[in-house]
Amino acid sequence: MTTINQIRFVDLKAPVQFDRHGRMQYHPEIHARHGKPWTTHEQKYLIDFYYVIGNTQMSFDLERPMTAIAQKVCYLRKIGLLVRPKHVKNHSRMRPSTREGRTIVEQV
């Protein structure tokens, strides 16, 4: 599976475009599995790691657009297979920092 750090956007044939919310839009070279049926392995991976790695990294790992990931997450929550954790340890817009020897989570 590909990580966001392994992709060199310079090598792509078409430019990568983002919507007004900063989400990467469909790109045929990056999102090769777009429009194909979800496998059981992909759904299990989504359920196990969505709250650990987030939507962006999940998009690269499963080779599907972020909107497709978000739609599947919504569906899995609706049928009860994906349950939100009470406390999310890592959040994409939060970063740990230290002040006076204590670890504090700041909003980016």
C-alpha positions in Angstrom: 0.0 0.0 0.0 1.2 3.5 -0.8 1.7 6.2 1.8 1.4 9.9 1.2 5.1 10.3 1.6 5.9 7.8 -1.2 4.0 9.6 -3.9 5.9 12.1 -6.0 3.3 14.3 -7.6 5.9 15.4 -10.2 5.9 12.0 -11.9 2.2 12.0 -12.5 0.9 12.6 -16.1 -2.0 14.8 -15.1 -1.9 17.5 -12.4 -3.4 16.8 -9.0 -6.4 19.0 -8.1 -8.0 19.8 -4.8 -11.4 21.0 -3.9 -12.2 24.1 -1.8 -11.9 22.0 1.4 -8.4 20.7 0.6 -9.5 17.2 -0.4 -7.7 15.6 -3.3 -10.1 15.1 -6.2 -10.2 11.9 -8.2 -6.9 11.2 -10.0 -6.7 8.0 -12.2 -3.1 7.2 -11.3 -3.5 7.6 -7.6 -7.1 6.3 -7.2 -6.9 3.1 -9.3 -9.7 1.3 -7.3 -12.3 4.0 -7.7 -15.6 2.7 -8.9 -14.7 -0.9 -8.2 -16.6 -3.0 -5.6 -15.3 -2.9 -2.0 -13.6 -6.1 -0.9 -14.1 -7.6 2.6 -10.4 -7.0 3.2 -10.7 -3.3 2.4 -13.8 -2.9 4.6 -12.0 -4.6 7.5 -8.9 -2.4 7.0 -11.2 0.7 7.0 -13.0 -0.4 10.2 -9.7 -1.3 12.0 -7.6 1.7 11.0 -9.9 4.7 10.0 -9.6 6.4 13.4 -5.9 5.6 13.6 -4.6 7.0 10.3 -7.4 9.2 9.1 -9.2 9.9 5.9 -6.2 11.2 3.9 -3.9 8.3 4.5 -6.8 5.8 4.1 -7.4 7.3 0.7 -3.8 6.5 -0.4 -3.8 3.0 1.2 -7.0 1.9 -0.4 -6.4 3.8 -3.7 -9.8 5.5 -3.5 -10.8 9.2 -3.3 -11.4 10.8 0.1 -15.0 11.3 -0.7 -15.5 7.5 -1.4 -13.8 6.8 1.9 -16.1 9.2 3.7 -19.2 7.8 2.1 -18.2 4.2 3.1 -17.5 5.4 6.7 -20.9 7.0 6.9 -22.5 3.7 5.6 -20.6 1.5 8.0 -21.6 3.8 10.9 -25.2 3.6 9.9 -25.3 -0.2 9.9 -23.3 -0.4 13.1 -20.0 -1.9 11.9 -18.0 1.2 12.6 -18.3 2.8 16.0 -16.8 6.1 16.9 -14.3 5.9 19.8 -15.0 8.0 22.9 -11.5 9.5 22.8 -9.5 10.0 19.6 -5.8 9.9 20.4 -4.5 11.2 17.1 -6.3 13.9 15.1 -5.1 15.3 11.8 -5.5 18.9 12.9 -4.0 18.4 16.4 -0.3 18.2 17.2 1.5 17.4 20.5 3.7 20.1 21.9 5.5 20.6 25.2 5.4 23.5 27.5 7.2 23.6 30.8 7.9 19.8 30.6 4.2 18.9 30.2 2.8 17.4 27.0 -0.1 19.5 25.7 -2.2 19.0 22.6 -2.6 22.2 20.6 -4.9 22.9 17.7 -3.1 23.6 14.4 
